[in-house]
């Protein structure tokens, strides 16, 4: 996740319900119906801590040299992702079957070489032009002047491998005849640590029209437990779920209550929250275009942006639970009858 160098207040939409809107909002909550709950449960079980662990140990290893945007290590990282999707027969959205959206050096600035977003795609069978974007950034901080490697296992290797596992689960469902109604784009973004530049590039050069993008579920650090939850690790912070779509917020709550029973913590969505996390990861570039978002986050820890953020410190059972929640939410958004409503 991008480091913040300043702080100020922002508006909370979480307490959005004025007295005159309470009945309408309650009706939204009451009318949410889970799409294909048996299938959600079945395919979420294909997401396992063992597979997440194996992929994360590879992706956050020294071989990738901290994956700094535009570096040789980052190039190895995107090739790793491409090869994974090819091995799983999960296609690219591009007609030429390229998995890379290339971002030129001139766009990123003098401190970086050219770089790539990585895109994998599950085409919807009924409403293919409506797209759910599930995102995580694949870049990190690289190597310091003394040769120490910032492996970025939690930030954001954890989100990266979550996308890989979810894409595989959706692909297995499609192969069994249960493909989603809407399309799902698995978007691995570069240059988040350089100022959210990969997501800015995508939203300025979208592969699918932004007006057809239903929602963005963004994952940035979901593999650890922060100091506030050492005794209660069954949690995840949610940021932004109610800012643009009341329906999205209640879908998220309903999916969690049905399948995951995590403690959905909205602490960092508070009006006077000084960290401004809503503005600090890639979902924000989608939100700027009025696309509803949820940002999934485990909170900062002592290894945040340190060379000690390594794969051996990840809680893989927690990572599995959080990934399953996001998978179930994406399934619901992709398969419910109507596209979610954006609040006016």
N, C-alpha and C positions, 0 to 999 in steps of 0.2 A: 504494500500500500504506500502511496505517496506520502512523504513526510510533510507535515504542516509547519509553516514557519510563522504563522500569526493566528489570531483567534478573534472571533466576534460572534454575536448572537444571530440566530436565524429563526424563522417562523415555524412553529409546530403546527402541522395540519392534523396531528393525531387527536387533538381535542376539537375536531372539526365540527362536531354536531351541535349546532345551535338548537334551541328548544323547538323551533319550527321544523327542523329537519330530523328530529329524533325518530319519528315514526317511519319516515322514508328509509332511513339508515337501518332500522331494525328489520324492515321488510326485506332489504337486500340481504342481511345476515340470515334471515329465516328461510329464504328461498334458494339458498345455495344447495345444489344436489351434486354429490360426488359422482364423477363419471367413471364407470367400470371399476369399482373398488377392488373386486377380486383380481383383476388384471394388474392394477397398481401394486397390490401386495405381491403378486406372483413375480413380476419383473423387477420390483425393488429388491427382492431377495437375491437377484443376480449381482447386486452391488455388494462386494465383500471387503472386509478390512485387509484380507491377505492380498487381494489384487491391488487395492489402493496403496498398500505398503510397498509391494514390489515395484510398481510404477514410480512411486515417489523416491524410493532409494536410488533408482536410476536417474530420474529427472533432476534431482538435487545433488547429484554426485559431483565430485571435483572435476570430472571430465568436461562438464559444461561451464566451468570457470565463472560461475556467478551470473551467467546469462545477461550481461550488460547489453543494452540495446545497440544493435549494429556490430557487435563483437563476434569473433569466430565461435566463442562458446554459445552465444545466442543462436547462431546459425545451426550449430549442432542440435540445440534445443528444438528448433522448428522442424528440423529433419526428423528428429525423434517422434514428434507429434504426427507429422505426415506419414511416416512409416507405420505408426500404430494404426491410423485410420485406414491405410491401404491394407494392412494385414487383417483387419476386421471387416473389410469390404464395406466400409462406411464412406460414401462418396463425398466429393467436393461439390459445392453449388455451381462451379464454373463449367461451362461447356467443354473446355479443353482439359478438364480434370486436374487442373492445378489447384493445390490447396492453399496457395499463398496469395495474399493481397499485399503487394510490395509498396512500401512507403519510402519515398526518396529521401536521401540525406538532407537535401535542401529544405524539406519539410520539418525535419527534426532538429536542425541546428548543427553548429560546427563541432559539438562535443560527441557526436554520434555518427556512425555509418548508416547506410540505408538498412531498412529492417522490414519485418513481415508480420502481418496478422495471419493466423492460421484458421481456416474455415472448414468445418465438416457439416454435413447436411442430411437431415431426414425429411424427405418430401411428404407433405400431407396428401391424403387420398381424397378428401372431400373439399377442403378449402385451402389448396396449396399456396395461394397467393397471400394468405395471412400467416405471419411468421412470429414465432416465439424465439427470442434471442437469449441464449444462456451463455454467459461470458465469464472469463477470468483472465488475468494477465499472466504472461509467461516470462516476462523479463524480471531481472533483479539488479543488484548493485555491482556485480562484477568482482574485481580483485583490487585490494588496496595497494598502496605503494610498497608495502613490505611483502607482498605476495600472498596475503591471507585472502581466502575465497569466501565471498558472501553466498552461501549455497541457497538461501531462500527457500527452505523446505516448507515453512508455513506461509511465507510471503513470496510468491503465491503459488508455490508448488502444490500446496494442498488444494487450492481451487482448480489448478490445472488438471490434476489427476481425477478430481471429482467430475469434471467435464468428460474426461475420457471414459470413465465408468458409466456415466449416464448415457452417453452416446451409444455405448455398446448395449446397454439395457434396452434402449429404444429400438436399436437395430434388431435385436433378438425378437422383440415383440412384433416388429414389422415382418420378419421372416416367418413368424408363426401365423401371419394373417391379421395382426392387430396393429397395423400402422396408424399413426395419429391422424386426426381429421385435418389439423393445421400443420404447417411445416415447422421444423425446429432447426435453428442454426446454432451450432456450437462454435463460439467465437473466442479464439485464443488471441488476446490482444498484446501487442508490444508497446513499449515506451510508456507504460503507466508511471513508472518511477521517474520518467523524464517530463512529467506534467500532463498525464492522461492523453498523450498524443496519438496513441494507436486507436483509441476509441473516438477521438476527435476526427481522425482521418476517416474512420469507417462511417461515422455519421455525416461527414461531408462528401463521402464517396460511397454511398451504400450499395451493396450488392442487390438488396431488395428495397423498394421504395419505403421511406420511413413511415409514410401514411399507412402502409400495410404491416408495420411492426406492431404487434399486439402488446407486448411487454418485454422488458429486459430483467432477467434474474441474474444478478452479478455476484460473484463469489470472490472474496479477497480475504484470505486467512480464516480457515475453518478447521484447522488441525490441532489447536492447542486450547488450553484452559487458562484464563487470566486469574489474577490474584484474588478477585472477588468470588471465584467459583471453585476454589480448590477442594471444597467439601461437597459441592453440588455441580458436577461437571455436565449434567444433562440439560444444557442450555445452548442458545445461540442468540446473538444480537441481531435484530432486524431494524433496518433503517430505510425510510422512504416508502414503506408499503402503502401508506394512506395519504401520501402527499398529492397524488394525481388521480387515484381511483379508490374510492371507498370499497367498491366491489373487490378489488384485488386484495385489500387488507383482510376482508372477511373470508375470501377464498383461502388465503394463507392460513388464517386461524382455523378454519374448518378442516382443511387438509391435515394440519398438525394434530388437531384433536382426534381425528379419525385414525391416523397411522403412526405418528411419531411421539406425541406427548412430551416434546421438548418444552422447556421453559423459554418462551419467546420473550426476550427482554428488549424493551423499547427505551432503555435508559439514554442511549445516544441519539434518540429522536426527540429529545426534549428541547423546549423553546430556548432555554438559556445554556445549552450544552456547548462548552467552550472548545471542544475538539473539532467541530464542524465536519464530522465524518461524511455527512451527506454530500459534501462537495469534493471529497478526497479520493474517490475511486471511480472506475470507468462508467458506472451506471449514470453518473451525473451528466455525461454528454448525451445520453438518451433522454434523460429527464428534461434537459434544456429544450428538447424538441417535443415536449408534451407526451412522451411515451412513458406509461407507468413502469415503475421500477421497484425491485426489492434488492437491497444490499445485505448479504449474509456475512457475518463477521464474528470472530471469537474474542475480540478485544486485544489490546496490546499486552505484551509480556516482556520479561527481561531480555529476551533474545531478539526482539523486534529491531530490524536493521542492524543486526550484529552478525559477526562471522560465526557465532554460536547457534544460529537458526538452522539446525541440522535435522536430518530425517529420524534420528534416534530419539528425538524429543517429542515427536508427534504422538498424540493419543489416537490410535487407529480405530478403536471402537467408537469414540466420539466422532471422528471424521466420517465413519460409515453412517452413523445415525443422521448426521447433518446432510450428507449427500443424499440419503434416501428421502429426507424431507423435501429437498429441492427437486429431486426427481418427481416425487408425487405432485408437487405444485406445478411443475412444467407439464406433467401429464394432464392434470385438470385443465389448465389453460389451453392446452392443445386440443382437448377432446370435448369440452362442454359445448352445448348447443350454440350459444351465442358468444360472440366476442365480448370481452369485458368492456364495461362502460368507463370512459374517461369523464371525471367530474367536470362540470362547466365552471 
